[in-house]
Amino acid sequence: MPRRPKGSPFTVNDQLMVATALMLTHWNREHGARPKPLRITMPVDDRPRDATMPIGNGTRLVEVPFSAAELAHRDWTPEAIGALLRRTSDRTRALKALDRPQLGRGAALLTAPVLPVTLRAAVTRGLRRAAAPWTSTTLLSNIGRIPYALDFGDAGRAHAVWFSAPARLPRGLTVTTASTAGRLHLALRWSKTLLGQGDGAHLRELFEHYLHATEQTVTDGTEEGPK
């Protein structure tokens, strides 16, 4: 699991967000693209942790932006990454505080039971194509900690777990993480029209590199688990 200083203002989700943004920026630079703004969609759970917490799926989607200027560094020192982590934390907290529908206003309109399901599905496909220029760069999902072993009887217990979110175009790439037994497990899913098997392996290496780089902000020798 990625380390972070005790009492730090950023969370493991912020570290995953920064690692994803730097992974994509590095990939684009290697392929001759100039630094450009990124928007990363992430499901967040902002339900209260008390008796008022509602039952059911309490996550909602937020889009976290990164400007081209703040991703233009070539030498990501611990200080530069620490500053990016703090800015990302400020943004995610502000987005969580906004009052908006669970899947966004567009999805709320499309899922309203005013049209037949088949018609809504056709409209959704058409809008997905039309909205391609405004679609976020990628989807990052952190399932979180799975504290108990997955027991499959005679087949034994699982010591690792992976989930993957759909990677339909125009987004074409999703990043999903989950943790169990003290380890973080990463799943990258992509459209085969965009990436091949070797590309996925390289993206994994970049993600691992930048996730470890977020740990370099640890200076007091203490560690704290994810929230």
Stockholm file with secondary structure:
# STOCKHOLM 1.0

chainA/1-227         MPRRPKGSPFTVNDQLMVATALMLTHWNREHGARPKPLRITMPVDDRPRDATMPIGNGTRLVEVPFSAAELAHRDWTPEAIGALLRRTSDRTRALKALDRPQLGRGAALLTAPVLPVTLRAAVTRGLRRAAAPWTSTTLLSNIGRIPYALDFGDAGRAHAVWFSAPARLPRGLTVTTASTAGRLHLALRWSKTLLGQGDGAHLRELFEHYLHATEQTVTDGTEEGPK
#=GR chainA/1-227 SS CCCCCTTCSSCHHHHHHHHHHHHHHHHHHHTTCCCCCEEEEEEEECCCSSTTCCSSCCEEEEEEEECTGGGCCSSCCHHHHHHHHHHHHHHHHHHHHSCCCTTCHHHHHHTSTTSCHHHHHHHHHHHHHHTGGGSCSEEEEEEEECCSCEECGGGCEESCCCCCCCCCTTTCEEEEEEEETTEEEEEEEECTTTCCHHHHHHHHHHHHHHHHHHGGGCCSSCCCCCC
#=GC SS_cons         CCCCCTTCSSCHHHHHHHHHHHHHHHHHHHTTCCCCCEEEEEEEECCCSSTTCCSSCCEEEEEEEECTGGGCCSSCCHHHHHHHHHHHHHHHHHHHHSCCCTTCHHHHHHTSTTSCHHHHHHHHHHHHHHTGGGSCSEEEEEEEECCSCEECGGGCEESCCCCCCCCCTTTCEEEEEEEETTEEEEEEEECTTTCCHHHHHHHHHHHHHHHHHHGGGCCSSCCCCCC
//
